[in-house]
Amino acid sequence: MTSWSESEVTVVGGGMAGSEAAWQLAERGLRVALIEQKPVEMSPAHQTPLCGELVCSNSLRSDDVATPAGLLKHELRAAGSMVIACADQHRVPAGAALAVDRFGFGRAITARLALHPNIRLERRRLDELPAGPTILATGPLTGGPLGEVIRRELGGDRMYFYDAIAPIVSADSIDMDHAFKSSRWGKESPALGDAAPASDGEAGEAGDGAALAAPEGDYINCTLSKDQYVAFVEAVNAGRTVMPHEFEEPRYFESCLPIEVMAERGRDVLRFGPMRPVGLTDPKTGRWPYAVVQLRPENRYLTAYNLVGFQTRLAYPEQQRIFAMIPALANAEWLRFGSIHRNTYVDAPRLLGPAFELKSRPALRFAGLLTGVEGYIESTAMGLLSAWMLAAELRGAPLPVPPPTTMFGGLYHHVTAPRGPKDRYAPTNVNFGLLPPVDMPPGQKKFDKAVKKQRLVERALADQRAWVDAVCPAA
Ligand SMILES: Cc1cc2nc3c(=O)[nH]c(=O)nc-3n(C[C@H](O)[C@H](O)[C@H](O)COP(=O)(O)OP(=O)(O)OC[C@H]3O[C@@H](n4cnc5c(N)ncnc54)[C@H](O)[C@@H]3O)c2cc1C
């Protein structure tokens, strides 16, 4: 790796990740060719020639450090993110959120890149992979000839075009009076990745390889009586869903249907699908419940669980309202809601090495949403990290990975942690479930939510500061 010439790095895509990556490489003294296809070629979602274009909302989400998105932004600032600096400069009033004037923001990013002495901004569509060190940051709508080339390079079926994300709930907010732990038929499984029968309809649900060590018996089964189930199905049927974008065809795999599509097909379809109770004996009654919602560990710390087979297009407030009808989740703290949308990403945990390099072609790096993160700021963070790692390697001193206690580290772990053989990789955005738990104050049985968050945040900021000081004292 260190034998590469340091002459020039190619960054493909001037979106959130590519803009940040190009800037970080250039600031480290590397010469960068940043290749952006706009305005020659526009994706169905991009509308301006600007780099750093926000394709939808103009909000980079909360700036409150006590929230996952706020914490990541603080970490990005501490690392000297150019994208976040431009966002701060073009902030518009939006309460606790960091929302921006999208044109001012995009213009500022474009100007910084275009004027940087180490960056050459080339406006053309790239159709082939360059031979030298390259960071690919072509985003969720990567397609055309380059998409084909990448697919081939990945070895066929390792690039995904839709994600189906199941909601995630904080473990300590599950009411175990209405739930019990058990595997179906009491069977133990060596790895969660092997535990998913196709008929569970959970292909594509969020699976974090970090949970591989948990036995299947660690599923939590939330029970519903007949009345509760019927009311739940009616609420799902009446719930408001998010409309697909024009360029998204709502085509679903039968094994991965959204719950609202199943509910629409008939009252009992969910009860014979992801909510089926067979083989799950409730120790309180000695019988199978009428219906269950199964929760599966989302991380190795067992602090977060995902709702098995609950991919959905229900709007977020609707998910909050309707899922509260599941008695064990009446007061659930949601770490992430479910979604299904067009999203091109690669099977990063299997194909990429520790510096986001394609194992079969290490000069090729990935960044941004392509790596399996969701969101503007997450993509930016992956652009920054990918660039820092590449720059460090080119200088002959690989970068220590970010601490797992930070949001940088949590995202890094999500992208790189090994998965079970049948565990389909699904993207994530930042949430507190990515971080290891903090110790409970001595003598307490239940953690106060606010105190828990405060401790997670303080630890993350301190650890990230120490890491940045160690790997990049100038930031
Ligand atoms: C329709 C839609 C709406 C979204 N809304 C939000 C939202 O509201 N909030 C949020 O946080 N996230 C949202 N996302 C998800 C995600 O955060 C953004 O897509 C984010 O911009 C991803 O960053 P990126 O750098 O990976 O890709 P992008 O920002 O999309 O950047 C990719 C760049 O690569 C260029 N490119 C592509 N192919 C080539 C090629 N062959 N040659 C040269 N250049 C090329 C593109 O023109 C583009 O500029 C949305 C995604 C989509 C698809």
The ligand as a Gaussian input file, in Angstrom:
#p B3LYP/6-31G(d) Opt

LIG

0 1
 C      -33.961000      11.260000      -2.990000
 C      -33.120000      11.238000      -1.759000
 C      -33.431000      12.068000      -0.705000
 C      -32.632000      12.068000       0.451000
 N      -32.959000      12.913000       1.466000
 C      -32.160000      12.980000       2.554000
 C      -32.456000      13.929000       3.591000
 O      -33.409000      14.675000       3.523000
 N      -31.624000      13.964000       4.670000
 C      -30.541000      13.167000       4.763000
 O      -29.798000      13.274000       5.753000
 N      -30.253000      12.257000       3.793000
 C      -31.023000      12.141000       2.692000
 N      -30.753000      11.231000       1.693000
 C      -29.689000      10.219000       1.892000
 C      -28.230000      10.696000       1.810000
 O      -27.926000      11.319000       2.989000
 C      -27.859000      11.624000       0.731000
 O      -28.149000      11.011000      -0.486000
 C      -26.374000      12.046000       0.753000
 O      -26.267000      13.105000      -0.133000
 C      -25.386000      10.943000       0.404000
 O      -24.081000      11.478000       0.306000
 P      -23.021000      10.914000      -0.750000
 O      -21.868000      11.832000      -0.751000
 O      -22.773000       9.488000      -0.489000
 O      -23.774000      11.008000      -2.170000
 P      -24.290000      12.310000      -2.942000
 O      -24.406000      13.460000      -2.031000
 O      -25.486000      11.894000      -3.716000
 O      -23.115000      12.627000      -3.946000
 C      -22.807000      11.804000      -5.031000
 C      -22.220000      12.679000      -6.142000
 O      -21.609000      11.831000      -7.106000
 C      -21.906000      12.319000      -8.392000
 N      -21.768000      11.195000      -9.323000
 C      -22.528000      10.067000      -9.372000
 N      -22.089000       9.235000     -10.336000
 C      -21.017000       9.836000     -10.914000
 C      -20.127000       9.457000     -11.974000
 N      -20.256000       8.313000     -12.654000
 N      -19.126000      10.316000     -12.309000
 C      -18.979000      11.495000     -11.644000
 N      -19.797000      11.901000     -10.643000
 C      -20.801000      11.080000     -10.277000
 C      -23.318000      12.874000      -8.245000
 O      -23.611000      13.814000      -9.260000
 C      -23.268000      13.503000      -6.861000
 O      -22.891000      14.846000      -6.891000
 C      -31.513000      11.194000       0.543000
 C      -31.219000      10.351000      -0.526000
 C      -32.000000      10.369000      -1.673000
 C      -31.646000       9.470000      -2.817000

